[in-house]
Amino acid sequence: MEIAVGNEHGLHARPAAKLVALVNGFDAAVTLTDLDTGRGPVDAGSLSMVATLNAQQGHRLRVGASGPDADAALQAISALADRAFDDAPAPVAETSTAPPSAGGSGLDVAIGPAVVVDASVDLSDYLPSTDEQKRSDEARAVATNGLVRLRDDTAERVGAAEAAIFEAQLSLLDDPAQLKLISQAITDGSSAPDAWHNAFDELATTFEGLDDAYQRERAQDVRSVRDRVLRALTRGTAAPSVDPLDVAGYPEGGILVVPELDAATAAGVDAGRVAGIAVRAAGTTGHGVIVARSRGIPLVTGIGDVAVADGVLVGFDARDGSFVVQPDEAAFRTAIEARTAERAAALADADRPAVTADGQTIAVLANVGSVQDAVDARGADGSGLVRTEVLFGNWRQPPTVEEQAEVFRAVAAALGGKPITIRTWDIGGDKPLPFLPQEREANPFLGERGIRVFRRRPELLRDQLKAICQVATETPVQVMFPMVTTAEEVAWALEQLGAIGTHPCGIKVGIMVEVPAAALRIASLADGLDFVSIGTNDLTQYTTASDRGNTNVAALADALDPAVLQLIDRVVRGVPAGVEVAVCGDLASDPDAAALLAALGVHELSAVGPQVPLVKARLRQTNLTTAAAVAAKALTLPSAADVRALLQSEL
């Protein structure tokens, strides 16, 4: 039997745990083989084996089964795959303007005494016994009971999606492959702590070697489970090792300084007691980061090895990623008051148009990948980016024209009939589609992406265009084509639109500008179009030759790099008369950067939904005539850090 993986980050810990739990409920031996990579077969009853198979979105898996319940197991697995492995979407790790859950302030700035957490477990005084296996089993039981309590408490206080993180950690404690390794090590003479340490360190290293950045951060979960067992093993010994976050003795209003943020810490900490959390490790997709943001806890990541003494006053501002030891307390308190008032005022005025101080109106729309995104986009003037590959990301068969049109109508209805811009299928790189498998490429980000894919599958594009045109007769719709590099590609895309024979009067057509070559030849590419939309995420990565998911070079992928801004300026100045310029990348979600983009002459901004009210509020405070001089200066600066400082001081 074959199944497809439709989940955004592939068969990662949470969906893998669902599959493992299902498999272990049958009297059958089940294996998985990734047909796209050739990896496997692996034991489908082992979370470590399934998760480190590294099956990505769009991959095809061969499922084998033997034993009395083999047929029933296969049927159940097929049904689970059809439901995307019951994997609830993880909360978006963005600054949110929604009311914080479980007591957090929801701000992005904090100050307080440092609470330096040493995550290591002291095993120096551990004395092995004559029955290390018994100790190991008892410690595993203690760790399991603690995670069960944490899971149930998280489900009640935070949400089911966050609680599912601990289901995956519980599966690690029951993983037959890992338990076999640990038991064998103890039999061969290792102490219980050494056996657990070695087995889980090796597993964490395996996760850290995976291709997907989201999967690599799952190593945090492995180490969290390891340390939970190790702490249980040391209790009752000469030098018990206690989890610092199990103790309520840290100062109220303190800032936790942790090496990395695991989900257990993020869920267990008293959100109303701490002022914030500062994480030494970089990364914004770890489970701990996701849970902390869901709870409204102020958070900054990637502070590095800065020396911090326990109890010393520290402060951070997540907007610019700064972390300061012994900061100006008055300045930080003022910033906190200002951010609190700013957030409340932005929400109150969310539905007002973004009219600048000098009377210019800037459309602020929302990027959406689901109908729920559209529902939650408070204050948005429509959608400047409907991600069709996300809307249908779990479909195992291509959606029909009617099925696509139905979803597009639902998005439009959720936005109250305001204009929507539908991007045609944008797949490739890190965005596969289950129903359109691609050959493995040595460098997929420089391979078949976006419009390039559909030169050999034009019927899929034409079906989508038919659906878009149907909806365009009922509500304002624009269409844009992604990853365009040449004028010939634009001409081909327009031919496909014309070939469907139902080009509705009034539909506007545009392209994404994500490739430096497109920005440099924008005059010819945009000739005859209605608009262009700059995707700053890819434009930044291609301009700086750096992958944001690679922690070694992620700092280079800064959309405020003057080289990126110069390309944006070139697009604004170089488009033919009458062609509007929009930005739908992450840069449009940064209020200060949004003001800069408007000052450069961008007509429309499309941000993540929660940031729309803050972006609109920032634009209302901006005089674009005055800001134009600041924008011109930004283009001449040497670095993104200099641009950021300029925006904060002069814009």
C-alpha positions, 0 to 999 in steps of 0.5 A, spaced: 500 500 500 502 507 498 500 513 502 502 520 501 505 525 506 501 532 506 503 535 512 507 542 512 513 539 515 512 532 513 512 526 518 515 530 524 514 528 531 506 529 532 504 526 526 509 520 527 506 519 534 499 519 531 501 513 526 506 510 532 500 509 537 495 507 531 500 501 529 501 499 536 494 498 537 494 492 532 497 485 532 501 486 526 508 488 524 508 494 520 514 498 516 515 504 512 519 505 506 520 512 503 519 511 495 522 518 494 528 517 498 529 510 498 530 510 505 527 504 509 524 500 511 523 502 518 519 499 524 512 504 524 511 502 531 518 506 533 517 514 533 524 515 533 525 510 526 518 514 523 520 521 525 528 520 523 525 517 516 525 524 514 519 523 510 517 530 507 511 533 505 509 530 498 513 524 499 510 517 497 510 512 503 510 504 501 506 501 507 508 493 509 504 489 514 504 482 516 501 478 522 493 477 524 491 484 524 495 486 518 489 488 513 486 492 519 492 496 520 493 498 513 486 500 512 487 504 519 493 507 516 490 509 510 484 513 513 489 516 518 493 519 512 487 521 509 486 525 515 493 528 514 495 524 520 490 528 525 496 533 525 493 540 528 497 546 525 502 548 530 500 555 532 504 561 528 510 563 531 509 570 529 508 576 534 500 576 535 495 581 537 490 576 539 489 576 547 494 572 550 492 565 553 494 563 560 496 569 563 502 572 558 502 579 556 503 578 549 508 583 548 515 583 544 519 587 550 521 585 557 525 587 563 527 583 569 532 580 573 535 574 570 533 567 572 539 563 569 537 556 568 542 550 567 539 545 564 544 540 565 543 534 570 548 533 575 550 525 575 557 526 578 555 523 585 550 517 582 552 511 584 550 505 580 546 499 583 546 492 582 539 493 579 540 498 574 534 496 569 529 496 575 532 504 576 531 505 569 524 502 569 522 506 575 525 513 572 521 512 566 515 511 569 516 517 573 518 521 567 511 518 564 507 520 569 510 527 569 509 528 562 501 526 562 500 531 567 503 536 563 499 534 557 493 534 560 494 541 564 497 544 557 490 541 554 486 545 559 490 551 559 493 552 552 490 548 547 490 541 544 495 542 539 500 544 544 498 538 548 499 534 542 507 536 543 507 532 549 504 526 546 510 525 541 514 526 547 510 520 551 511 516 545 519 517 545 519 514 552 515 508 549 519 507 543 521 500 542 527 501 538 530 506 544 528 502 550 532 496 546 538 500 546 538 502 553 536 495 556 542 492 552 547 497 554 545 496 561 546 489 560 552 490 557 554 494 564 552 501 563 549 505 568 542 507 567 544 514 566 549 513 561 545 508 557 539 513 557 544 519 555 548 515 550 541 513 546 538 519 546 544 523 545 545 519 538 537 520 537 538 528 538 544 528 533 540 524 528 535 529 528 540 535 528 542 532 521 536 532 517 534 536 512 528 540 514 530 546 519 523 544 523 525 537 523 532 539 526 529 543 532 525 536 534 532 534 537 530 539 543 524 534 544 529 528 545 534 532 550 528 534 554 525 527 555 532 525 556 533 530 562 526 528 565 529 521 565 535 523 568 532 527 573 528 522 575 534 517 576 538 522 580 532 523 585 534 520 592 541 519 590 547 523 594 546 529 589 539 529 587 538 533 580 532 538 580 528 541 575 529 548 576 523 550 573 519 545 578 521 550 583 516 556 584 522 560 588 524 564 582 523 572 582 516 574 580 517 578 574 524 575 572 526 573 565 528 566 564 535 565 560 535 558 558 540 554 553 534 552 549 527 552 550 523 545 550 516 545 550 515 542 557 519 548 560 514 553 555 508 549 558 510 549 565 512 556 567 508 560 570 506 565 564 503 570 569 509 570 574 515 571 569 516 577 565 519 573 559 524 568 556 531 569 553 533 563 549 541 562 547 539 558 541 537 561 535 530 558 531 523 560 531 520 553 530 522 549 536 516 546 540 518 551 546 518 557 542 511 555 539 508 554 546 511 560 549 508 564 543 501 561 544 501 563 551 503 570 550 510 570 553 514 575 551 520 571 548 527 572 544 531 567 541 538 567 539 541 571 544 548 567 544 553 566 549 552 573 552 555 572 559 549 573 564 549 572 572 543 570 576 539 576 578 542 581 574 537 586 571 536 584 563 532 586 558 530 584 551 526 587 545 524 582 540 523 587 534 530 588 533 532 581 537 536 585 542 538 583 549 541 587 554 545 586 560 544 592 566 539 596 561 536 603 562 530 600 566 526 607 565 527 606 558 525 599 558 519 600 562 517 606 557 517 601 552 513 596 555 508 602 556 508 604 549 507 597 546 501 595 551 498 602 549 500 601 541 497 594 541 490 596 544 490 602 540 491 598 533 486 593 535 481 598 536 482 602 530 483 595 526 478 597 521 480 604 519 483 605 513 491 606 513 491 613 511 498 616 512 499 623 515 500 626 509 493 623 506 495 617 502 492 611 503 496 604 503 492 598 502 494 593 507 491 586 506 493 579 509 496 573 507 492 567 507 493 559 507 486 557 509 479 560 510 481 560 518 486 565 516 481 569 512 476 569 518 482 571 523 485 577 519 482 583 523 482 589 519 485 587 513 483 590 506 482 583 503 488 578 501 494 580 497 496 573 497 492 567 497 497 561 498 493 555 493 499 550 495 497 551 502 489 551 501 490 544 498 496 542 501 493 535 504 489 533 498 492 527 495 488 528 488 488 534 484 482 538 486 477 539 481 475 546 478 469 546 482 472 544 488 477 550 488 472 555 486 468 553 492 474 554 497 476 561 493 469 563 495 469 561 502 476 565 503 472 571 499 466 570 504 471 570 510 474 577 508 467 580 507 467 580 499 474 584 499 479 583 493 483 577 494 489 576 490 490 568 488 497 566 487 497 560 482 500 553 484 507 555 488 510 548 489 518 546 489 523 547 494 520 546 500 513 546 498 511 540 495 504 538 493 502 530 494 498 530 488 504 532 484 510 529 486 517 532 483 524 528 481 529 529 487 533 535 485 540 536 488 538 544 489 531 544 489 531 552 490 534 553 484 530 547 480 523 547 478 519 552 482 513 555 481 511 557 474 516 552 471 513 546 474 507 547 470 510 548 463 510 540 463 503 540 467 499 545 464 492 542 465 493 543 472 494 550 471 489 551 466 484 548 471 486 553 477 485 558 472 478 556 470 476 556 478 479 563 479 475 566 473 469 563 475 470 566 482 472 573 479 465 573 476 462 574 483 467 577 487 473 582 486 479 577 484 486 578 482 491 572 479 498 572 480 504 567 477 510 565 482 517 565 480 517 568 474 524 570 471 523 571 463 518 575 459 517 568 455 514 565 462 510 571 462 507 570 455 506 563 456 502 564 463 498 569 459 497 564 454 494 559 459 489 564 461 487 566 454 486 559 452 481 557 457 476 562 453 472 565 459 477 571 461 472 575 465 472 582 464 476 586 470 480 581 472 487 583 474 493 579 472 500 580 475 506 576 477 511 575 483 518 578 483 522 573 487 528 573 483 533 578 482 533 577 475 526 579 475 527 585 479 532 587 474 528 586 468 522 589 471 520 593 465 519 588 460 516 583 465 511 587 467 509 590 460 502 589 459 500 587 466 496 590 472 501 589 478 507 586 480 507 583 488 514 582 491 516 576 495 521 579 499 522 572 503 525 568 496 528 575 494 532 576 500 534 568 500 536 569 492 540 576 493 544 574 499 545 566 497 543 564 504 537 560 507 533 562 513 532 555 515 540 554 516 542 557 522 549 558 520 547 563 515 540 565 517 543 572 519 545 574 512 538 573 510 535 579 512 530 583 508 532 590 510 539 588 507 540 594 502 541 590 496 534 587 497 531 594 498 535 597 492 532 591 488 525 593 491 526 600 489 528 598 482 522 595 481 518 601 484 521 605 479 522 601 473 515 598 472 511 601 466 506 606 467 500 604 471 502 598 474 501 597 481 507 594 486 505 590 492 509 587 497 507 580 500 513 577 503 514 577 511 518 584 510 511 587 510 509 584 516 514 589 520 511 595 522 517 600 521 519 596 514 512 597 512 513 604 513 519 604 509 516 600 503 510 605 503 516 611 502 519 607 497 513 607 493 510 601 494 502 601 493 500 595 497 502 591 503 500 584 505 502 582 512 500 576 516 494 577 519 495 578 526 500 584 524 495 587 520 492 592 525 499 594 527 502 595 520 496 600 519 497 604 525 504 605 523 502 607 517 497 612 519 503 615 523 507 616 517 508 622 513 510 619 506 513 625 503 518 626 509 519 618 509 522 618 502 528 622 504 529 616 510 528 611 505 533 614 500 538 614 505 537 607 507 538 605 500 546 607 501 547 604 508 552 598 508 548 593 512 541 591 514 543 593 522 544 600 519 537 600 516 534 598 522 537 603 526 535 608 521 528 606 521 528 606 529 531 613 529 528 617 524 522 614 521 
